[in-house]
Amino acid sequence: MSYFLAGLTSNILVILFYSRCGAHRALDCFLLDLGHSIYQLNQFRIEESMRIRFAQKAALLIFYRLGILLLSLLFLIAIAGLPFLLVNTSLAVLKAHLLPLLAGAALPILVYLLIPKQCRSDEYPPSKQLFYYMTLGVPALGNFCFKCERLAFPHLQRPSQTLIVTGLARAGTTALLRLLNQHSNTWSFTYRHMPFLLSSRLWVRLNRTNAVARERSHQDGILVGLDSPEAFDEYFWRVILQERYYGDQDLSAHEITEKEICRYEMHVAAHLKPEQVYLSKNNNFLLRAKSVLAQRDDYFLVIVFREPLDHIDSLYRQHHLQKNDQEERPFALDYMDMLGHHEFGQGRRDFRFDGDSFEFHDPNDHNYWLERWIDYYRFALTIDHRAVQYVSNQTIAESPEAISNEIFVAVHLDPEEICCEPPKSQRDIEQPEHKQLCQKFVEQARAIYRELQQREIDHPSLQ
């Protein structure tokens, strides 16, 4: 009995020290700093001298965290041994009482594992954050995995048809993506392909995890699970182009070569059957739309838009929501940066379609968002191509099945019955709040909105 109590007491002390006295934080800090350092050292567009200086600082930090972790481990060992000072601990006696000792040691561990841990539904534990830093955050590893996948699947053909859903964030692109993804012959990347996006055909065979769908961090009532489609395309372009379209505070419109388009298409070709259409949602695609459409006649682009004043209210709220979240969870910022999403928060970057500068630079001002709405959709109207369709957020809400089937026909798919999701939560459709807006911008936005509506009506598939 004394050995059972010794094992029980030993592990209770270890668990208390680990969970209450900071030992677990030492491990968490080591994993997070290691992951973040790996990610920073593999950033594009860093001068070699700066990379070396950062590597030196990172090495000192990692050694410091490792030292704290080792000290914590020594304390754990010392604490675990205290109860055994009260009993006879000779080797022969321990062997004779091994079963009660193990039973006493296992009981508190089992209880500790069964106690629910308070954690945000969208929060990743430090070990998973390290895993993402070492995969998404290391493009060289992704490219190596892609080469391995090409060896495993050598006979790949580019998609016969590609359907791109784009628009300014909060326009309704996610809602349309989820509608179109229900067709039996459309295919999209999902959360199950994360984080090995560059070699996801091999990874998806291993990733058989099941998880309950939860509301996404946007807090807009949209539930996401491992098999929910999402906007992962920009990660490919960021890696392929090595962020050459990145500025200090913006993302610039750019040209794409034939070789770069082919490489992008090979990343998705491994998943597609000959009769399937590749479906992508990418709010940044407008930056390269003209270049891609000039070289491909089997791409179909759907540009989603929304009433401007309602839209900028949603942009304003989401920016501050994501900014506050990223201040509490630094990994949330790194995660979005790794995927190439810079719509909101601390990592926000403007779209730069021409050399003109903006008048407003404070995201706390609604004019800031209205000016960028004007710039985005004014450029969208300049895309003169037969394979472009403009769709309003209102049309998606009021006639989801009709607009989905019209798009299916445009990409040579037979119409299918789809399941329409219920309306979004009230948080995303509440009435716009009162604000002081520049009248010049309001008039410009309304004129552009009317033109977008006319383009939607005039599209051949709607006639």
Secondary structure, DSSP 8 states (H G I E B T S, - for coil): -HHHHHHHHHHHHHHHHHHHSSHHHHHHHHHHHHHHHHHHHT-SS--HHHHHHHHHHHHHHHHHHHHHHHHHHHHHHHHHHGGGGGS---HHHHHHTHHHHHHHHHHHHHHHHHS-----TT---HHHHHHHHHHTT-HHHHHHHHHHHHHHS------S-EEEEEESTTSSHHHHHHHHTTSTTEE--BGGG-S-GGGHHHHHHH-------EE-TT-SS-EE-TT-B---HHHHHHHHTTTTTB-SSEEE-----HHHHHHHHHHHHTT--TT-EEEEE-TTGGGTHHHHHHH-SSEEEEEEE--HHHHHHHHHHHHHHHHHHHHH-HHHHHHHHHHT--SSGGG--EEESSS---S---TTSHHHHHHHHHHHHHHHTT---TTEEEEEHHHHHH-HHHHHHHHHHHTT-------------HHHHS--------HHHHHHHHHHHHHHHHHHHHSGGG-
